[in-house]
Amino acid sequence: MQRRIHTWTRVITLALVCAAPVSESTGTSALALRSRYRIVLAADSRVLYSPSRSATECKLFEIRDVYATVSGLAHYGTTYRATDAIRDGFGRSGSFEDHVSATAYFLQQRIERLLGNLRRSNPSAYRSLWLRSSQSADFVQLAVAQSVTGRPMLGIVELRRASGESSFTTRTTICPGNCARNDAIFYLGYWERIRPYVADFGQPRTVASAASIDRLIRMEIGAHPAEVGAPINILELSGSGARWLQNSGNCSLPGVGW
């Protein structure tokens, strides 16, 4: 195990993979990291139920041995329930790639249904949410991780609306699979403080420890204190199972210990 952690420390580099966030649909800063031997999911804990009401909750989920975190549509998270999309997507036979593709399909269905209801019941909120961005942007980003025959797998789902269009496109990334070899970390939600931090370093910055991951997310807390907040929870998934690297007490997932 120590050798694997050392290998992770040497090989993991930062790679920017997500588009600029939509201002009303972010509300999260989360990271998904992967190497040959493990997947790490990390997220802040600030949840927005309305523009005037927030709470501190766990943003890491376990659904039938699948671990996940999600960003986007912060004000409507309890309505479209990304966890149900994961449950449906992984509730059928097939490969990990099949399950991620199915999850993307069910997630898109739920969000389109949400927007349809919002358009009828609250047109002003719909216009603000749907029409604000003049450029392509991710509405929702979802990271799912599962150990498949002892091999940790990572899936990234991005739902995007192109400027001037009225429908979503979905993109899925599977690691190992169709992700680039240097894609070691994926950003969900806010990341604009992290990017210059990495760029100013002059070379790919190594991020492996819980302390390093914590520091990255705290950059976004400093930039967006109303939407991103501590505690920061960090979960590791390897071939031997899931364990906490950092948990300040607000996350309780079945079968996950230290």
C-alpha positions as CSV (number, residue, x, y, z in Angstrom):
1,M,0.0,0.0,0.0
2,Q,2.8,2.4,0.8
3,R,4.4,1.7,-2.6
4,R,1.1,2.4,-4.3
5,I,0.7,5.7,-2.5
6,H,4.3,6.7,-3.4
7,T,3.5,5.9,-7.0
8,W,0.4,8.0,-6.9
9,T,2.4,10.9,-5.5
10,R,4.9,10.7,-8.3
11,V,2.5,10.4,-11.3
12,I,-0.6,12.5,-10.5
13,T,-0.8,15.8,-12.3
14,L,-3.4,18.4,-12.8
15,A,-5.5,18.6,-16.0
16,L,-8.3,21.1,-16.6
17,V,-11.4,19.4,-18.1
18,C,-14.5,21.5,-17.3
19,A,-16.0,24.7,-18.9
20,A,-16.7,27.9,-17.1
21,P,-19.4,27.5,-14.5
22,V,-22.9,28.9,-14.8
23,S,-23.3,31.4,-12.0
24,E,-26.6,30.1,-10.6
25,S,-25.9,26.4,-11.1
26,T,-22.6,25.8,-9.5
27,G,-22.7,26.1,-5.7
28,T,-20.0,23.4,-5.2
29,S,-16.3,22.9,-5.5
30,A,-15.4,19.2,-5.9
31,L,-12.5,17.2,-7.2
32,A,-12.2,13.7,-8.7
33,L,-8.7,12.3,-8.8
34,R,-7.6,9.1,-10.3
35,S,-4.4,7.0,-10.7
36,R,-3.8,3.4,-11.5
37,Y,-4.5,2.2,-8.0
38,R,-7.1,4.5,-6.6
39,I,-9.9,7.1,-7.1
40,V,-10.3,10.1,-4.7
41,L,-13.5,12.1,-4.5
42,A,-13.4,15.4,-2.5
43,A,-16.1,18.0,-2.0
44,D,-17.0,21.0,0.1
45,S,-20.2,20.9,2.3
46,R,-22.2,24.1,1.6
47,V,-25.6,23.4,0.2
48,L,-28.0,26.1,-1.1
49,Y,-31.7,25.3,-0.9
50,S,-32.7,28.9,-1.9
51,P,-30.9,32.2,-2.4
52,S,-31.5,32.9,1.3
53,R,-31.1,29.5,3.0
54,S,-28.0,27.3,3.1
55,A,-26.9,24.3,5.1
56,T,-23.9,22.1,5.8
57,E,-24.3,18.6,4.4
58,C,-22.3,15.7,3.0
59,K,-21.9,16.0,-0.8
60,L,-20.4,12.5,-1.2
61,F,-22.9,9.7,-1.8
62,E,-22.9,5.9,-1.8
63,I,-25.4,4.1,-4.0
64,R,-25.1,0.3,-4.1
65,D,-21.2,0.3,-3.9
66,V,-21.0,3.3,-6.3
67,Y,-19.5,6.5,-4.8
68,A,-20.3,9.9,-6.3
69,T,-20.3,13.6,-6.0
70,V,-22.2,16.2,-8.1
71,S,-22.2,19.9,-8.9
72,G,-24.8,22.1,-10.6
73,L,-28.3,23.2,-10.2
74,A,-27.5,23.9,-6.5
75,H,-31.0,25.4,-5.8
76,Y,-32.8,22.4,-7.2
77,G,-30.7,19.4,-6.1
78,T,-33.5,17.8,-4.1
79,T,-35.8,18.0,-7.1
80,Y,-33.9,16.2,-9.8
81,R,-32.1,13.8,-7.4
82,A,-28.9,12.8,-9.2
83,T,-28.7,9.8,-6.8
84,D,-31.8,8.3,-8.4
85,A,-30.1,8.6,-11.9
86,I,-27.1,6.7,-10.5
87,R,-29.4,4.1,-9.0
88,D,-31.2,3.6,-12.3
89,G,-28.0,3.7,-14.4
90,F,-26.2,1.1,-12.3
91,G,-29.3,-1.1,-11.7
92,R,-28.9,-3.0,-14.9
93,S,-26.4,-5.4,-16.4
94,G,-23.5,-4.2,-18.4
95,S,-20.0,-2.8,-18.1
96,F,-18.9,0.2,-16.0
97,E,-19.0,2.3,-19.2
98,D,-22.5,1.1,-19.9
99,H,-23.6,2.1,-16.4
100,V,-22.1,5.6,-16.7
101,S,-23.8,6.1,-20.1
102,A,-27.1,5.0,-18.7
103,T,-26.6,7.3,-15.7
104,A,-26.0,10.2,-18.1
105,Y,-29.3,9.3,-20.0
106,F,-31.4,9.2,-16.8
107,L,-29.7,12.4,-15.4
108,Q,-30.6,14.2,-18.6
109,Q,-34.2,13.0,-18.4
110,R,-34.6,14.3,-14.8
111,I,-33.0,17.7,-15.6
112,E,-35.1,18.2,-18.7
113,R,-38.2,17.3,-16.6
114,L,-37.2,19.7,-13.9
115,L,-36.7,22.5,-16.4
116,G,-40.0,21.8,-18.1
117,N,-41.8,22.1,-14.7
118,L,-39.9,25.2,-13.9
119,R,-40.7,26.8,-17.2
120,R,-44.5,26.3,-16.5
121,S,-44.5,27.2,-12.8
122,N,-41.8,29.9,-12.5
123,P,-40.9,31.4,-15.9
124,S,-38.6,34.1,-14.5
125,A,-36.5,31.5,-12.6
126,Y,-36.4,29.4,-15.7
127,R,-35.2,32.2,-17.9
128,S,-32.6,33.1,-15.3
129,L,-31.3,29.6,-15.1
130,W,-31.5,28.6,-18.7
131,L,-30.8,31.8,-20.7
132,R,-28.2,33.6,-18.5
133,S,-25.1,32.1,-20.1
134,S,-24.1,33.3,-23.5
135,Q,-21.5,30.6,-23.9
136,S,-21.4,26.9,-23.7
137,A,-21.4,25.8,-20.0
138,D,-21.9,22.7,-17.9
139,F,-25.3,22.6,-16.2
140,V,-24.4,19.6,-14.1
141,Q,-21.3,17.6,-13.6
142,L,-21.3,14.2,-11.9
143,A,-18.4,12.0,-10.8
144,V,-19.0,8.3,-10.1
145,A,-16.4,5.7,-8.8
146,Q,-16.7,2.0,-8.4
147,S,-14.3,-0.9,-7.8
148,V,-14.8,-3.4,-10.6
149,T,-13.1,-6.7,-10.0
150,G,-10.6,-5.0,-7.8
151,R,-9.9,-2.2,-10.2
152,P,-11.0,1.4,-9.3
153,M,-12.9,3.0,-12.1
154,L,-14.0,6.7,-12.5
155,G,-16.8,8.1,-14.6
156,I,-17.4,11.7,-15.3
157,V,-20.8,12.9,-16.7
158,E,-21.2,16.5,-18.0
159,L,-24.5,17.9,-19.2
160,R,-24.0,21.0,-21.3
161,R,-26.3,23.5,-23.1
162,A,-24.8,25.1,-26.1
163,S,-25.4,28.8,-26.6
164,G,-28.7,29.5,-28.4
165,E,-29.9,25.9,-28.2
166,S,-32.8,24.5,-26.2
167,S,-31.5,21.0,-25.4
168,F,-28.7,19.3,-23.6
169,T,-25.7,17.4,-24.9
170,T,-24.0,14.9,-22.6
171,R,-20.4,13.9,-22.5
172,T,-19.0,10.9,-20.5
173,T,-15.4,10.2,-19.7
174,I,-14.3,6.8,-18.4
175,C,-11.0,6.2,-16.6
176,P,-9.3,4.0,-17.5
177,G,-10.9,4.1,-20.9
178,N,-11.5,7.1,-23.1
179,C,-9.8,9.7,-20.8
180,A,-6.5,11.1,-21.7
181,R,-3.4,9.6,-20.1
182,N,-2.7,12.9,-18.3
183,D,-6.2,13.3,-17.0
184,A,-5.5,12.8,-13.3
185,I,-7.8,15.3,-11.7
186,F,-11.3,16.5,-12.8
187,Y,-12.9,19.7,-11.5
188,L,-16.6,20.0,-10.7
189,G,-18.2,23.3,-10.0
190,Y,-15.9,26.3,-9.1
191,W,-12.3,26.0,-10.1
192,E,-11.1,29.5,-11.2
193,R,-8.8,30.0,-8.2
194,I,-7.2,26.6,-8.7
195,R,-6.4,27.2,-12.4
196,P,-4.1,30.2,-11.9
197,Y,-2.5,28.5,-8.9
198,V,-1.5,25.6,-11.1
199,A,-0.5,27.8,-14.1
200,D,1.7,30.0,-12.0
201,F,3.6,27.1,-10.8
202,G,5.3,26.7,-14.2
203,Q,4.9,23.0,-14.5
204,P,2.3,20.3,-13.6
205,R,1.7,20.5,-9.8
206,T,1.7,17.2,-7.9
207,V,-1.5,16.7,-5.8
208,A,-1.7,13.5,-3.8
209,S,-2.2,14.1,-0.1
210,A,-5.4,15.0,1.7
211,A,-3.7,18.3,2.8
212,S,-3.0,19.2,-0.8
213,I,-6.6,18.5,-1.9
214,D,-8.0,20.4,1.0
215,R,-5.9,23.4,0.1
216,L,-7.2,23.5,-3.5
217,I,-10.8,23.5,-2.4
218,R,-10.2,26.1,0.3
219,M,-9.0,28.4,-2.5
220,E,-12.6,28.3,-3.9
221,I,-14.0,28.8,-0.4
222,G,-12.1,32.0,-0.3
223,A,-13.5,33.1,-3.7
224,H,-17.1,31.9,-3.1
225,P,-17.8,31.9,0.6
226,A,-21.6,32.1,0.1
227,E,-21.7,29.0,-2.0
228,V,-18.6,26.9,-1.1
229,G,-17.8,26.1,2.5
230,A,-16.1,23.7,4.9
231,P,-15.8,21.0,6.1
232,I,-14.1,19.4,3.2
233,N,-14.6,15.6,3.0
234,I,-12.2,13.3,1.0
235,L,-12.9,9.7,0.1
236,E,-10.5,7.2,-1.3
237,L,-11.6,4.1,-3.3
238,S,-9.0,1.4,-4.1
239,G,-9.2,-2.3,-4.9
240,S,-9.5,-3.0,-1.2
241,G,-12.5,-0.8,-0.7
242,A,-13.4,2.7,0.4
243,R,-12.0,4.7,3.3
244,W,-11.9,8.3,4.5
245,L,-8.8,10.4,4.0
246,Q,-10.6,13.3,5.7
247,N,-14.1,13.5,7.2
248,S,-15.1,16.2,9.7
249,G,-18.1,14.3,10.9
250,N,-20.8,15.3,8.5
251,C,-20.4,12.2,6.2
252,S,-21.7,8.8,7.1
253,L,-21.5,6.2,4.3
254,P,-22.1,2.5,4.6
255,G,-18.9,0.5,4.8
256,V,-16.6,3.4,4.8
257,G,-14.1,3.7,7.7
258,W,-10.6,4.8,8.4
